[in-house]
Structures are given as structure tokens and as C-alpha cells.
Amino acid sequence: MPRLRVLLCALLACSSLTAAVGAGRALASHGQTVYFEAGSDLLNPSRREGAIEQMRRLGVGALRVELYWFNVAPGARSATRPSFDARDP
């Protein structure tokens, strides 16, 4: 029984020491680029202005835009011709 008590005391001391040492601050670079993903907010006209203002307050320095070709490309059987030469990317 005394062995168990010593083992438990040692385990408690080790876990307390690990918690105290391992709880350091996260240091991020001040020059780090901040990205903001708000695809649905930016596409919705009623929420767009608020999303842009929130990006300004957060110091967002870049905006990643995802454009899917199937959303903007003319359909294969479209009646109107595109206003660009699709053979010349």
C-alpha cells in the first residue's frame, strides 16, 4: 500500500509540473498575413457590408477568392456565345 501512495504522489507531482511548464504563450508573428473566409457572407448583399467591416476591424490583409469554372462558364448548349476566345486562355 505505501508503494501505491508513493506512485500516486509522484504521478500527481509530474502532472502538475507538466501542466505548469507546458502552458506557454502562443507567439505569432506581427507581420503574419491574416485571411478571412466568408464566402456566403460576401455573396449575400444584405450581409456583405458587415463582413467587410469585420474584416477591416480584424486587420485582414488578404482575401482569398474561389471561383469555380462551372459557375461562370457558358453552358455547352448555351444560345449565347461567350464574349471571349475560349481557345486562348
C-alpha positions in Angstrom: 0.0 0.0 0.0 2.8 2.5 0.7 4.2 1.9 -2.8 0.9 2.8 -4.3 0.8 6.1 -2.3 4.3 7.0 -3.4 3.4 6.2 -7.0 0.3 8.4 -6.9 2.2 11.3 -5.3 4.9 11.0 -8.0 2.2 10.9 -10.7 0.4 14.0 -9.2 3.7 15.9 -9.0 4.6 15.0 -12.6 1.2 16.0 -13.9 1.3 19.3 -12.0 4.8 20.1 -13.3 3.8 19.2 -16.9 0.8 21.5 -16.7 2.8 24.4 -15.3 5.7 24.1 -17.8 3.5 23.3 -20.9 1.2 26.3 -20.6 3.3 28.8 -22.5 2.1 31.7 -24.7 1.5 31.3 -28.3 3.7 33.7 -30.1 2.6 34.7 -33.6 4.4 37.0 -36.0 3.1 40.6 -36.1 3.7 40.5 -39.9 1.7 37.4 -40.4 -0.9 37.5 -43.2 -4.4 37.2 -41.9 -7.0 35.5 -44.1 -10.8 35.7 -43.7 -13.1 33.2 -45.3 -16.6 34.5 -45.6 -17.8 33.2 -48.9 -21.5 33.1 -48.0 -21.3 36.4 -46.2 -19.7 38.2 -49.1 -22.1 36.7 -51.7 -25.1 37.8 -49.7 -25.8 41.5 -50.4 -27.5 42.1 -47.1 -24.5 40.7 -45.1 -21.7 41.9 -47.3 -21.1 45.3 -45.8 -21.0 43.9 -42.2 -18.5 41.2 -43.3 -16.2 43.8 -45.0 -16.3 46.0 -41.9 -15.5 43.0 -39.7 -12.5 42.2 -41.9 -11.2 45.8 -41.5 -11.5 45.6 -37.7 -9.6 42.3 -37.7 -6.8 43.7 -39.8 -7.4 41.3 -42.7 -4.6 41.8 -45.3 -5.7 39.4 -48.0 -8.9 37.9 -49.3 -8.9 34.5 -50.9 -11.5 34.3 -53.7 -12.6 30.9 -55.0 -14.1 31.0 -58.4 -15.5 27.7 -59.8 -15.4 27.5 -63.6 -18.8 25.7 -63.8 -20.4 28.8 -62.1 -19.1 31.3 -64.7 -18.5 29.3 -67.9 -21.2 29.3 -70.6 -23.0 26.0 -70.9 -22.1 23.7 -73.8 -25.5 24.2 -75.4 -25.9 27.9 -74.5 -27.7 30.0 -77.1 -25.4 33.0 -76.5 -21.8 33.0 -77.4 -19.2 34.0 -74.8 -17.5 37.4 -75.2 -14.0 35.8 -75.0 -12.0 33.4 -77.1 -12.2 30.2 -75.1 -9.4 28.6 -77.2 -6.9 31.3 -75.9 -6.6 31.0 -72.1 
